[in-house]
Amino acid sequence: MPIGGGRGVTRILAVANQKGGVGKTTTSVNLAASLAAAGRRVLLIDLDPQANATMGSGVDKRGLAHTVYHVLLGSESIAAVRVAAADCKYDLIPANRDLAGAEVEMVNLPRREMRLREGLREVADEYDFILIDCPPALNLITLNGLCAARTVMIPMQCEYYALEGLSDLVNTIRKVRANLNPVLEIEGLLRTMYDPRNILAQQVSEQLQQHFGEKVYRTVIPRNIRLAEAPSFGVPVLYHDRLSKGTQAYLALAGEILGGEPGNPPVSG
C-alpha cells in the first residue's frame, strides 16, 4: 500500500491524444517508472479498454476481479481497486475489456464526467504524481481523465496529420476548461518515435516549437527497439534495458518535469 501523508500538491497529469499509435501508453508506463525511480510516489491509471498499460506494468488483465470500470460505475473505490506494480515501483489502477461498456452505462449517471475525479479524492494526497493513460478517442472515458487532471501531456509523432489532430485536441481542452475543469492546462507536447533523419519530422518539429514555444518538451523520444520490446516482458524499458536510448529519453523527460519543481534536481541517467 502507498505511504499516506502529503508532500505538497499532487500533480495529476492526463496523457492524451485522440490519434492512436502515438506513444501514449509507452509514455504513461515509462514516465511512471522513471518518476518512481526518482523517489516519487506514483499512481498510474489505465483508462484504455485495451489495457496495454496494465499488461505493460506486469499485471494480467484477465485475472482482475475489479478495475477502473468499477470505479467509474461507483461500485468500488480507488483504494479497493489499486494494485502494486511491484516490479515497476508504482501503484496501478488497472483496466480490462469491461471498460469498453462503461461509456454506455455512464450516460445516465449523475456527474458522469466527474466519476474519476471524485474517486481520486480519497487517495490523491498519497501520491506525488498521478498519471492517467487515456484512450485514443475523445469520448466520455477520456473526458473523465481530462476532468480529473490538472494538466495534459500530448505525445505526438512529427507527421503532417498529427498537426490536424492536435488542433482538435487543443480545442477540446479549451472546451473542458471552459465548461468542466477550469484549472486544466496543457502540460506539454512530447515528440515521440522521432527520427532526426526524416526531413518532414524536422519540419513538423520546428512548426511545433514556433507555435507552442516552451510547451514543447526539450526531451525527444526516439524510435527504439527496446521501447517496443519492453511491453512483451511486462516491464517498463527502464527494467528491460537501462542503457537503451529509450530508457535514457524517459529518464530525461522525468528530469525535465521534476526540474520545474522547487528543490527537485533533474533525474540522472
QUILIN-V262568 format. One record per backbone hydrogen bond with DSSP energy under -1.0 kcal/mol. NH is the residue of the N-H (numbers start at 1). CO is the residue of the C=O. E is the energy in kcal/mol with one decimal. If there is no record, write none. Layout:
NH/CO/E
NH/CO/E
This chain:
11/128/-2.6
13/130/-2.9
14/151/-2.6
15/132/-3.3
16/153/-2.2
27/23/-2.2
28/24/-2.8
29/25/-2.7
30/26/-2.1
31/27/-2.6
32/28/-1.9
33/29/-2.1
34/30/-1.9
35/31/-2.7
36/32/-2.2
37/33/-2.2
39/36/-1.8
40/35/-2.1
43/129/-2.2
44/91/-2.7
45/131/-3.1
46/93/-2.6
47/133/-2.3
51/48/-2.3
55/51/-2.1
56/52/-2.7
58/55/-1.8
59/54/-2.0
63/60/-1.4
68/94/-2.6
70/67/-1.0
71/67/-1.0
72/68/-2.5
73/69/-1.8
75/70/-1.8
76/70/-1.4
81/77/-1.3
82/78/-2.3
83/92/-2.7
85/90/-2.1
86/84/-1.7
88/85/-1.9
89/85/-1.3
90/85/-1.1
91/42/-2.5
92/83/-3.0
93/44/-2.7
99/96/-1.9
100/97/-1.9
101/98/-1.6
102/99/-1.3
105/101/-1.6
106/102/-1.9
109/106/-1.8
114/111/-1.6
118/114/-2.6
119/115/-1.7
120/116/-1.9
123/120/-1.4
124/120/-2.1
126/123/-2.4
127/124/-1.6
128/41/-2.5
129/41/-2.1
130/11/-2.6
131/43/-2.6
132/13/-2.5
133/45/-3.0
134/15/-2.1
137/135/-2.1
139/137/-1.2
143/139/-2.5
144/140/-1.7
145/141/-1.5
146/142/-2.5
147/143/-2.2
148/144/-1.5
149/145/-1.5
150/12/-2.9
151/12/-1.7
152/185/-1.7
153/14/-3.2
154/188/-2.6
156/190/-2.7
159/157/-1.9
163/160/-1.2
165/161/-2.0
166/162/-2.1
167/163/-1.6
168/164/-1.4
169/165/-2.1
170/166/-2.7
171/167/-1.9
172/168/-2.0
173/169/-2.5
174/170/-2.0
175/171/-2.1
176/172/-2.6
177/173/-2.4
178/174/-2.2
179/175/-2.1
180/176/-2.9
181/176/-3.2
184/181/-1.8
185/150/-1.5
187/152/-2.3
188/152/-1.4
189/215/-2.8
190/154/-2.5
192/156/-2.2
194/221/-2.6
198/195/-2.0
202/198/-1.9
203/199/-2.2
204/200/-2.9
205/201/-2.3
206/202/-2.1
207/203/-2.0
208/204/-2.4
209/205/-2.1
210/206/-2.2
211/207/-2.3
212/208/-3.1
213/209/-1.4
215/212/-2.3
216/213/-1.7
217/189/-2.2
221/191/-2.9
223/194/-1.2
228/224/-1.4
229/225/-1.9
230/226/-2.1
232/229/-1.4
233/230/-1.8
234/231/-1.2
235/230/-1.4
239/236/-1.6
240/237/-1.3
241/237/-2.9
244/241/-1.7
248/244/-2.2
249/245/-2.0
250/246/-2.0
251/247/-2.3
252/248/-2.0
253/249/-2.2
254/250/-2.3
255/251/-2.2
256/252/-2.3
257/253/-2.3
258/254/-2.8
259/255/-1.9
260/257/-1.1
261/258/-1.9
264/261/-2.0
